[in-house]
Amino acid sequence: MNSINWQNTHISPCGTFHVLGNTPIYAFRFNKIMKYHEPGLAAVEDESGAYHIDIHGYPYYTRRFLETYGFYESLAAVRDRTGCFHIKPNGQECYSNRYLWCGNFQEGLCTVRDQINNYFHINHKGMAIYTEKYAYVGDFKDGVAVVCSKNGLHTHINTQGKLLHKNWFLGLDVFHKDQARAKDKQGWHHINKLGRSLYPQRYAQVEPFYNGVSYVETILGELLTIDNCGHIITQISPHIQQKWQKISEKLVGFWQTETLAIAARLRVLDGLPGTTEEIAKKIKLPSTHLERLLRALWELDFVKNKTNLWILTENGKAFITHKDNFLSCAAIMWSDVNRIAWKKLLTIISEGKHQSHTLFKVSASNKNLKIYNHAIDGYAKEDFSILLTLIDWQQHKEVIGIGRSAHKLLEQALITHKHLQALLLGDDYIFHNIAINPLIKLRYKLQSQVLWHPWQKMADAILIPRALHYWPDKEAISILQKAKNSLSPNGKIYLIELIIDEKIPYGALLDLNMLAESGGKLRTLNEWEILFQKSSLSMLKHIKISDNIDLLILTNNLN
């Protein structure tokens, strides 16, 4: 094996043998080969199966597999009929566990996927190094790996499985010279090891920094190089779209909302697939203008047309009427918010008053309440599922939830944790169309409550998800005080909101929407801390779950 330096070999152009320069290093030919890896073995495949060969092309052991891969840290991933695992150079198994998929060892750890599609890391003995399970995990580099949670958000962990920081992103990369690419709702940027952005700008694409310089593409298509403070170094090409065109697109943004809302109200997508005439017949509508609506949905990528047959895209499939789909209801809700609430905004801003006003949902019909609440339940289920693992439910027994957004969270917590008792408080309209799961019926109660009036029940956990942003400061303080008065000794309040940063504009449109809907507002962390102080509450912890979700854990100042 030492007569030829395997590190100087390459795969032949035909991919069936190895060469040194242009000369084959052995006479054998294989169906498939891979590069040589330390300790000088290469994965190959022929009619007998998959295995590893030495530098002379001879099998290094007698065993055969369905698939073999290169050696990393003297261990190679293989697959046989029992599953995936790792072997030593002599072909012996490193451990008895079997997985659906195995990666390669890096820094003593390896990515694997178990029998129920959970991803995690194992050590050389095939044992998981932490208890958490993820939708995906990447390789370790310099002691840090990227993990993806079941709700599609990404963060970094260390080699003990602990979170490196508590920020979660839509997309994420490993660190390169202490900086990593990250994507949030606004776009791609770079972060440091604290999970904090290096600069406020966001881009369509960014590359890792190369000696202090990153190649980026702006949302408008402009190509730039920037330094690690976000300052532009060079402009490689200007943006493609003219500024006035971008502004014009924003001016007619309501076209999209109203098109989708009309399609939802008429249940147009429920009639697909079919020709225009067939769809019209299925949903009992005249076909006169239906094709124009379908073409608009085509432009929005909810349907597509193949030889006069309208079919659903992936977006369209998520929009059809179904108990697990909430986005069609959300389209109707946001259309009504625009039509009813936003028409008052000009007067509200012109008068400059700080006061709450009644939500339009309070006086909505039962039919519309069903639609609105289904949308709210859908958002809550998608956004708050991660809280089921972030909150230590074993330390709680009596739980109070505030507002409709708390319903799904309470429901799932009660199903998972049989020792919990829960009470949902709020205005009458939030209880419309709630069907309590029989499994939790004896432990889950609903109670109409004016939230700034005294609460009659005590609890050691109070959940307030996306509720206080409906009120100005005066009412928010009053609600927090009532929550404090109902909090048992050593109890905790879990406040879930979108916290805005004055230095960047993200969340500003939702803040304006809250002003239109109810006179409420989004708040900065400093503004929340002032409210907590006035309510005699202390903040124990702030966890940034995603761009849209911040978890603030509060306790009574007297504790």
C-alpha positions as CSV (number, residue, x, y, z in Angstrom):
1,M,0.0,0.0,0.0
2,N,3.0,2.3,0.6
3,S,4.4,1.9,-2.9
4,I,2.0,4.5,-4.3
5,N,1.0,7.6,-2.4
6,W,-2.8,7.4,-2.5
7,Q,-3.1,11.1,-1.9
8,N,-1.8,11.7,-5.4
9,T,-4.3,9.5,-7.1
10,H,-7.5,10.6,-9.0
11,I,-10.6,9.0,-10.4
12,S,-10.4,8.2,-14.1
13,P,-12.6,10.2,-16.5
14,C,-14.8,7.1,-17.0
15,G,-15.2,6.7,-13.2
16,T,-14.3,3.0,-13.1
17,F,-10.7,3.0,-11.8
18,H,-8.1,5.2,-10.2
19,V,-5.1,6.8,-11.9
20,L,-1.8,8.3,-10.9
21,G,-1.2,11.0,-13.5
22,N,-2.7,9.4,-16.6
23,T,-1.7,5.8,-15.6
24,P,-4.1,3.3,-14.1
25,I,-2.7,2.1,-10.7
26,Y,-4.3,-1.4,-11.0
27,A,-5.9,-3.6,-13.7
28,F,-9.4,-4.0,-12.1
29,R,-12.5,-2.1,-13.3
30,F,-15.5,-1.3,-11.2
31,N,-19.0,-0.1,-11.7
32,K,-18.5,2.9,-9.5
33,I,-15.6,4.2,-7.4
34,M,-14.9,7.1,-4.9
35,K,-11.7,8.8,-3.9
36,Y,-9.2,7.3,-1.6
37,H,-9.4,8.4,2.0
38,E,-7.2,7.8,5.1
39,P,-6.0,5.1,5.8
40,G,-5.6,4.7,2.0
41,L,-8.9,2.9,1.2
42,A,-11.5,3.7,-1.5
43,A,-15.2,2.9,-1.7
44,V,-16.1,0.9,-4.8
45,E,-19.0,-1.1,-6.2
46,D,-19.1,-4.1,-8.6
47,E,-21.3,-7.1,-9.3
48,S,-20.5,-8.6,-5.9
49,G,-21.6,-5.5,-4.0
50,A,-20.1,-2.4,-2.4
51,Y,-16.9,-2.6,-0.3
52,H,-13.4,-0.9,0.1
53,I,-10.2,-1.5,-1.8
54,D,-6.5,-0.9,-1.0
55,I,-4.2,1.1,-3.2
56,H,-3.6,-2.0,-5.5
57,G,-7.4,-2.5,-6.1
58,Y,-7.8,-5.5,-3.8
59,P,-10.7,-5.9,-1.4
60,Y,-9.6,-4.9,2.1
61,Y,-12.2,-7.3,3.7
62,T,-14.5,-10.0,2.6
63,R,-17.9,-8.5,3.6
64,R,-20.2,-6.8,1.0
65,F,-22.7,-4.0,1.4
66,L,-25.4,-2.3,-0.6
67,E,-23.6,1.1,-0.4
68,T,-20.2,2.2,1.0
69,Y,-18.7,5.7,1.4
70,G,-15.3,7.1,2.2
71,F,-13.5,6.8,5.5
72,Y,-13.5,9.8,7.8
73,E,-11.7,9.6,11.1
74,S,-11.1,5.9,10.2
75,L,-14.8,5.2,10.1
76,A,-16.9,4.7,6.9
77,A,-20.7,4.9,6.4
78,V,-22.2,1.8,4.9
79,R,-25.7,0.4,4.2
80,D,-26.9,-3.2,4.1
81,R,-30.3,-4.7,4.3
82,T,-30.6,-3.9,8.0
83,G,-29.9,-0.2,7.6
84,C,-27.1,2.3,7.7
85,F,-24.1,2.3,10.2
86,H,-20.4,2.8,10.3
87,I,-17.5,0.3,10.0
88,K,-13.8,0.2,10.8
89,P,-11.2,-0.3,8.0
90,N,-11.3,-4.1,8.6
91,G,-15.1,-4.1,7.8
92,Q,-16.2,-4.7,11.4
93,E,-19.2,-2.7,12.7
94,C,-18.5,0.1,15.1
95,Y,-21.8,-0.3,16.9
96,S,-25.0,-2.3,16.8
97,N,-27.5,0.6,16.1
98,R,-29.1,1.0,12.7
99,Y,-30.2,4.2,11.0
100,L,-32.1,5.2,7.9
101,W,-29.2,7.3,6.9
102,C,-25.7,8.1,8.1
103,G,-23.3,11.0,7.3
104,N,-19.6,11.1,7.8
105,F,-17.7,11.7,11.1
106,Q,-16.4,15.2,11.6
107,E,-14.7,16.3,14.8
108,G,-15.7,13.0,16.5
109,L,-19.4,13.4,15.7
110,C,-21.7,12.3,12.9
111,T,-25.2,13.2,11.6
112,V,-27.7,10.4,11.4
113,R,-31.4,9.9,10.7
114,D,-33.4,7.4,12.8
115,Q,-36.4,5.2,11.9
116,I,-38.9,8.0,12.3
117,N,-36.9,10.6,10.4
118,N,-35.4,12.4,13.4
119,Y,-31.9,13.8,12.8
120,F,-29.3,14.1,15.6
121,H,-25.6,13.5,16.2
122,I,-23.8,10.4,17.4
123,N,-20.3,9.6,18.7
124,H,-18.0,6.8,17.6
125,K,-19.9,4.3,19.7
126,G,-23.1,5.1,17.8
127,M,-24.7,6.8,20.8
128,A,-26.7,10.1,20.6
129,I,-24.8,12.9,22.3
130,Y,-28.0,14.8,23.3
131,T,-31.7,14.0,23.8
132,E,-33.2,16.5,21.3
133,K,-34.4,15.4,17.9
134,Y,-34.5,17.7,14.9
135,A,-35.9,17.8,11.3
136,Y,-32.3,18.1,10.1
137,V,-28.8,18.6,11.5
138,G,-25.5,19.4,9.7
139,D,-21.9,18.5,10.3
140,F,-19.8,20.0,13.0
141,K,-17.2,22.6,12.1
142,D,-15.0,24.1,14.8
143,G,-17.3,22.7,17.5
144,V,-20.5,24.2,16.1
145,A,-23.3,22.6,13.9
146,V,-26.5,23.9,12.4
147,V,-29.8,22.2,13.4
148,C,-33.3,22.7,12.0
149,S,-36.3,22.3,14.2
150,K,-39.6,20.6,13.2
151,N,-41.1,24.0,12.4
152,G,-38.3,24.8,9.9
153,L,-36.3,27.2,12.0
154,H,-32.5,26.9,12.3
155,T,-30.0,27.6,15.1
156,H,-26.5,26.6,16.2
157,I,-25.5,24.0,18.8
158,N,-22.2,23.0,20.4
159,T,-20.7,19.5,20.8
160,Q,-22.8,18.9,23.9
161,G,-26.0,19.7,22.0
162,K,-26.5,23.0,23.8
163,L,-27.8,26.1,22.0
164,L,-24.9,28.4,21.1
165,H,-27.3,31.3,21.1
166,K,-31.1,31.5,21.4
167,N,-31.8,33.0,18.0
168,W,-33.6,31.0,15.3
169,F,-33.5,31.7,11.5
170,L,-35.2,30.6,8.3
171,G,-31.8,29.6,6.9
172,L,-28.4,29.2,8.5
173,D,-24.8,28.2,7.7
174,V,-21.9,27.1,9.9
175,F,-19.4,29.6,11.0
176,H,-16.5,30.7,8.8
177,K,-14.0,32.8,10.8
178,D,-16.6,33.4,13.5
179,Q,-19.2,34.7,11.0
180,A,-22.2,32.7,9.6
181,R,-24.7,33.3,6.8
182,A,-28.3,33.6,8.2
183,K,-31.7,34.2,6.7
184,D,-34.7,35.9,8.5
185,K,-38.0,37.2,7.1
186,Q,-36.2,40.1,5.5
187,G,-33.5,38.2,3.8
188,W,-29.9,37.0,4.1
189,H,-27.2,38.6,6.2
190,H,-24.3,37.6,8.4
191,I,-24.3,37.0,12.2
192,N,-21.6,36.6,14.9
193,K,-21.4,33.7,17.5
194,L,-23.9,35.5,19.7
195,G,-26.5,35.1,16.9
196,R,-26.5,38.9,16.3
197,S,-26.5,40.5,12.9
198,L,-23.3,42.3,11.9
199,Y,-25.3,45.0,10.1
200,P,-29.0,46.0,9.5
201,Q,-29.2,45.4,5.8
202,R,-30.8,42.2,4.3
203,Y,-30.0,40.6,0.9
204,A,-31.4,38.1,-1.6
205,Q,-28.1,36.2,-1.4
206,V,-24.8,36.5,0.5
207,E,-21.6,34.6,0.3
208,P,-19.3,33.8,3.3
209,F,-16.7,36.5,4.0
210,Y,-13.4,36.1,2.2
211,N,-10.7,38.0,4.0
212,G,-13.2,40.6,5.2
213,V,-15.2,40.8,1.9
214,S,-18.6,39.3,1.0
215,Y,-20.2,39.1,-2.4
216,V,-24.0,39.8,-2.1
217,E,-27.1,40.4,-4.2
218,T,-29.7,42.9,-3.1
219,I,-33.4,42.3,-3.2
220,L,-33.5,44.4,-6.4
221,G,-30.8,42.3,-8.1
222,E,-27.9,44.7,-7.5
223,L,-24.5,42.9,-7.1
224,L,-22.2,44.3,-4.5
225,T,-19.2,43.5,-2.3
226,I,-19.5,44.6,1.4
227,D,-17.3,44.6,4.4
228,N,-18.3,43.0,7.8
229,C,-20.0,46.1,8.9
230,G,-22.3,46.1,5.9
231,H,-20.5,49.0,4.1
232,I,-20.5,48.8,0.4
233,I,-17.0,48.3,-1.1
234,T,-17.8,48.0,-4.8
235,Q,-20.9,47.9,-7.0
236,I,-20.5,45.1,-9.5
237,S,-23.8,45.7,-11.4
238,P,-26.8,48.0,-10.8
239,H,-30.2,46.6,-9.9
240,I,-32.3,45.4,-12.8
241,Q,-35.6,46.9,-11.7
242,Q,-36.2,50.6,-11.8
243,K,-37.0,52.3,-8.5
244,W,-40.4,53.6,-9.7
245,Q,-41.3,50.0,-10.8
246,K,-40.6,48.7,-7.3
247,I,-42.7,51.4,-5.7
248,S,-45.5,50.8,-8.2
249,E,-45.6,47.1,-7.2
250,K,-46.1,48.1,-3.5
251,L,-48.9,50.5,-4.5
252,V,-51.0,47.7,-5.9
253,G,-50.1,45.1,-3.2
254,F,-53.8,44.9,-2.3
255,W,-54.5,43.3,-5.6
256,Q,-52.9,40.1,-4.3
257,T,-54.8,40.1,-1.0
258,E,-58.1,40.7,-2.6
259,T,-57.6,38.2,-5.4
260,L,-56.8,35.4,-2.9
261,A,-59.6,36.5,-0.6
262,I,-62.1,36.3,-3.5
263,A,-60.8,32.9,-4.6
264,A,-61.2,31.8,-0.9
265,R,-64.7,33.1,-0.6
266,L,-65.8,31.4,-3.8
267,R,-63.8,28.3,-3.1
268,V,-62.4,28.4,-6.6
269,L,-59.5,26.2,-5.9
270,D,-61.7,23.4,-4.5
271,G,-62.9,22.9,-8.1
272,L,-59.5,22.0,-9.5
273,P,-58.3,20.2,-11.5
274,G,-60.4,21.0,-14.5
275,T,-61.1,23.3,-17.5
276,T,-62.7,26.6,-16.8
277,E,-66.1,25.3,-17.7
278,E,-65.7,22.2,-15.5
279,I,-64.6,24.3,-12.5
280,A,-67.5,26.7,-13.0
281,K,-69.9,23.8,-12.9
282,K,-68.3,22.2,-9.8
283,I,-68.4,25.4,-7.8
284,K,-71.7,26.6,-9.3
285,L,-70.5,29.9,-10.7
286,P,-70.9,31.5,-14.1
287,S,-67.8,31.1,-16.2
288,T,-68.0,34.7,-17.6
289,H,-65.1,36.1,-15.5
290,L,-63.8,32.9,-13.9
291,E,-60.9,32.5,-16.3
292,R,-59.7,36.0,-15.6
293,L,-59.6,35.1,-11.9
294,L,-57.8,31.8,-12.6
295,R,-55.2,33.7,-14.7
296,A,-54.6,36.1,-11.8
297,L,-54.1,33.1,-9.5
298,W,-51.7,31.7,-12.1
299,E,-49.6,34.9,-11.9
300,L,-49.6,34.5,-8.1
301,D,-48.4,30.8,-8.5
302,F,-51.5,29.2,-6.9
303,V,-52.6,27.5,-10.1
304,K,-51.0,26.7,-13.5
305,N,-52.5,25.9,-16.9
306,K,-51.5,22.9,-18.9
307,T,-53.3,22.5,-22.3
308,N,-56.4,24.3,-21.0
309,L,-56.5,22.2,-17.8
310,W,-56.1,24.2,-14.5
311,I,-54.2,22.4,-11.8
312,L,-53.0,23.3,-8.3
313,T,-49.4,24.4,-7.5
314,E,-47.9,23.6,-4.1
315,N,-49.2,27.1,-3.0
316,G,-52.7,26.2,-4.2
317,K,-52.7,22.9,-2.4
318,A,-52.1,24.8,0.9
319,F,-55.1,27.1,0.0
320,I,-57.9,24.6,-0.6
321,T,-60.7,24.2,1.9
322,H,-59.5,21.6,4.5
323,K,-59.5,21.4,8.3
324,D,-55.6,21.5,8.3
325,N,-55.4,24.5,5.9
326,F,-55.9,27.9,7.4
327,L,-54.5,30.2,4.8
328,S,-57.7,30.6,2.8
329,C,-59.4,31.7,6.0
330,A,-56.5,34.0,6.7
331,A,-56.9,35.6,3.2
332,I,-60.6,36.4,4.0
333,M,-59.6,37.7,7.5
334,W,-56.9,40.1,6.2
335,S,-59.2,41.3,3.4
336,D,-61.8,42.2,6.1
337,V,-59.1,43.9,8.2
338,N,-58.2,46.0,5.2
339,R,-61.9,46.7,4.3
340,I,-63.2,47.5,7.8
341,A,-60.3,48.4,10.1
342,W,-57.8,50.3,7.8
343,K,-60.4,52.7,6.5
344,K,-60.3,54.3,10.0
345,L,-56.5,54.7,10.1
346,L,-56.4,58.1,8.3
347,T,-58.7,59.6,11.0
348,I,-56.8,57.9,13.9
349,I,-53.4,59.3,12.7
350,S,-54.9,62.7,11.9
351,E,-56.4,63.0,15.4
352,G,-53.3,61.6,17.1
353,K,-55.2,60.1,20.1
354,H,-53.9,57.2,22.2
355,Q,-57.0,55.1,22.9
356,S,-58.3,51.7,22.2
357,H,-61.3,51.0,20.0
358,T,-63.4,47.9,19.6
359,L,-62.2,45.2,17.3
360,F,-64.4,44.6,14.3
361,K,-64.3,40.9,15.1
362,V,-66.3,41.5,18.3
363,S,-69.4,42.3,16.2
364,A,-68.7,39.8,13.4
365,S,-71.3,37.3,12.3
366,N,-71.0,33.7,13.4
367,K,-70.0,32.7,9.9
368,N,-67.1,35.2,9.8
369,L,-66.0,34.4,13.4
370,K,-65.6,30.8,12.4
371,I,-63.3,32.0,9.5
372,Y,-61.3,34.4,11.6
373,N,-60.8,32.0,14.5
374,H,-59.8,29.2,12.2
375,A,-57.1,31.5,10.7
376,I,-55.9,32.5,14.2
377,D,-55.8,28.8,15.3
378,G,-53.7,28.0,12.2
379,Y,-51.2,30.8,12.8
380,A,-50.9,29.8,16.5
381,K,-50.4,26.1,15.7
382,E,-47.6,26.9,13.3
383,D,-45.9,29.6,15.3
384,F,-46.2,28.3,18.8
385,S,-45.5,24.6,18.6
386,I,-41.9,25.2,19.6
387,L,-43.1,26.5,22.9
388,L,-44.2,23.0,23.9
389,T,-40.5,22.1,24.3
390,L,-39.2,25.5,25.5
391,I,-41.5,25.7,28.5
392,D,-40.8,23.3,31.4
393,W,-44.4,22.1,31.9
394,Q,-43.4,19.7,34.8
395,Q,-42.9,22.7,37.1
396,H,-46.5,23.8,36.4
397,K,-50.0,22.5,37.3
398,E,-52.5,25.3,36.9
399,V,-52.3,27.2,33.6
400,I,-54.3,30.3,32.4
401,G,-54.3,31.2,28.8
402,I,-55.2,34.6,27.4
403,G,-56.9,35.1,24.1
404,R,-57.7,32.9,21.1
405,S,-54.1,32.4,20.2
406,A,-53.6,30.6,23.5
407,H,-56.2,27.9,22.7
408,K,-54.1,25.7,20.5
409,L,-51.1,26.0,22.8
410,L,-53.1,25.0,25.8
411,E,-54.8,22.2,23.9
412,Q,-51.4,20.6,22.9
413,A,-49.9,21.1,26.3
414,L,-52.9,19.4,28.0
415,I,-52.7,16.4,25.6
416,T,-49.0,16.0,26.2
417,H,-48.9,16.7,29.9
418,K,-51.7,14.8,31.8
419,H,-51.1,16.6,35.1
420,L,-52.0,20.1,33.8
421,Q,-55.3,21.9,34.4
422,A,-56.1,24.9,32.1
423,L,-58.4,27.9,31.9
424,L,-58.8,30.0,28.8
425,L,-59.9,33.7,29.4
426,G,-61.0,36.3,26.9
427,D,-63.9,38.1,25.2
428,D,-66.9,36.1,24.2
429,Y,-66.1,36.1,20.5
430,I,-62.8,34.1,21.0
431,F,-64.7,31.0,22.2
432,H,-66.8,30.7,19.0
433,N,-66.3,27.3,17.3
434,I,-64.0,25.8,20.0
435,A,-64.5,22.1,20.1
436,I,-62.7,20.7,23.2
437,N,-60.9,17.4,22.7
438,P,-62.6,14.7,24.8
439,L,-59.2,13.7,26.1
440,I,-58.8,17.0,27.9
441,K,-62.5,18.0,28.5
442,L,-62.3,17.6,32.3
443,R,-59.1,19.6,32.6
444,Y,-59.8,22.5,30.2
445,K,-62.3,25.2,31.0
446,L,-63.4,28.3,29.1
447,Q,-64.4,31.6,30.8
448,S,-65.5,34.9,29.4
449,Q,-63.5,37.7,31.0
450,V,-62.9,41.4,30.7
451,L,-59.2,41.1,31.0
452,W,-58.6,44.4,33.0
453,H,-61.2,43.3,35.6
454,P,-60.0,41.0,38.5
455,W,-59.5,37.4,37.6
456,Q,-61.0,34.8,39.9
457,K,-58.6,32.0,39.3
458,M,-55.0,31.5,40.5
459,A,-52.3,29.8,38.3
460,D,-48.6,29.0,38.4
461,A,-48.3,29.5,34.6
462,I,-50.0,32.3,32.6
463,L,-49.7,32.3,28.8
464,I,-50.3,35.6,27.0
465,P,-49.5,34.9,23.3
466,R,-50.1,37.8,20.8
467,A,-52.7,39.4,23.0
468,L,-51.2,42.6,24.6
469,H,-50.4,44.1,21.2
470,Y,-54.1,44.7,20.8
471,W,-54.1,47.3,23.6
472,P,-52.4,50.7,24.3
473,D,-50.0,50.9,27.3
474,K,-52.7,51.8,29.9
475,E,-54.8,48.7,29.2
476,A,-51.7,46.5,28.7
477,I,-50.4,47.5,32.2
478,S,-53.8,46.8,33.7
479,I,-53.9,43.3,32.2
480,L,-50.4,42.5,33.3
481,Q,-51.3,43.6,36.9
482,K,-54.3,41.3,36.8
483,A,-52.1,38.5,35.6
484,K,-49.6,39.3,38.4
485,N,-52.4,39.2,41.0
486,S,-53.4,35.7,39.8
487,L,-49.9,34.3,39.7
488,S,-49.1,31.8,42.4
489,P,-45.8,32.2,44.4
490,N,-42.9,31.2,42.1
491,G,-45.2,31.1,39.1
492,K,-44.3,32.4,35.7
493,I,-45.9,34.5,33.0
494,Y,-45.0,33.5,29.4
495,L,-45.5,36.5,27.2
496,I,-45.2,35.9,23.4
497,E,-45.0,38.9,21.1
498,L,-43.0,40.3,18.2
499,I,-40.5,42.7,19.7
500,I,-39.5,45.5,17.3
501,D,-36.1,47.1,17.1
502,E,-36.0,50.9,16.5
503,K,-32.9,50.6,14.4
504,I,-34.6,48.4,11.7
505,P,-38.1,48.7,10.2
506,Y,-39.2,45.0,10.5
507,G,-42.6,44.7,12.2
508,A,-43.6,48.3,11.4
509,L,-46.5,47.4,9.1
510,L,-47.9,45.0,11.7
511,D,-47.6,47.8,14.3
512,L,-49.6,50.1,12.0
513,N,-52.2,47.3,11.6
514,M,-52.6,47.1,15.4
515,L,-53.2,50.8,15.5
516,A,-55.9,50.4,12.8
517,E,-57.5,47.3,14.3
518,S,-57.7,48.2,18.0
519,G,-55.5,51.1,18.9
520,G,-52.8,48.7,20.0
521,K,-49.1,48.6,19.2
522,L,-46.0,46.5,18.9
523,R,-43.2,47.4,21.4
524,T,-39.5,47.5,21.8
525,L,-37.8,45.5,24.5
526,N,-37.2,48.7,26.5
527,E,-41.0,49.6,26.2
528,W,-41.9,46.2,27.5
529,E,-39.5,46.5,30.4
530,I,-41.2,49.8,31.4
531,L,-44.6,48.1,31.3
532,F,-43.2,45.3,33.5
533,Q,-41.8,47.8,36.0
534,K,-45.2,49.6,36.2
535,S,-46.9,46.2,36.7
536,S,-44.4,45.1,39.5
537,L,-43.1,42.2,37.3
538,S,-39.6,41.2,36.6
539,M,-38.3,39.6,33.3
540,L,-36.4,36.4,34.0
541,K,-35.5,35.6,30.4
542,H,-35.9,36.8,26.8
543,I,-35.7,34.2,24.1
544,K,-35.7,35.2,20.4
545,I,-37.5,32.2,18.8
546,S,-37.8,33.7,15.3
547,D,-38.2,37.0,13.5
548,N,-41.9,37.0,14.5
549,I,-41.8,35.4,17.9
550,D,-40.1,36.6,21.2
551,L,-40.7,34.7,24.4
552,L,-40.5,36.9,27.6
553,I,-40.6,34.9,30.9
554,L,-41.8,37.1,33.8
555,T,-42.2,36.6,37.5
556,N,-43.7,38.5,40.4
557,N,-41.3,41.1,41.9
558,L,-42.2,39.7,45.4
559,N,-40.8,36.2,44.5
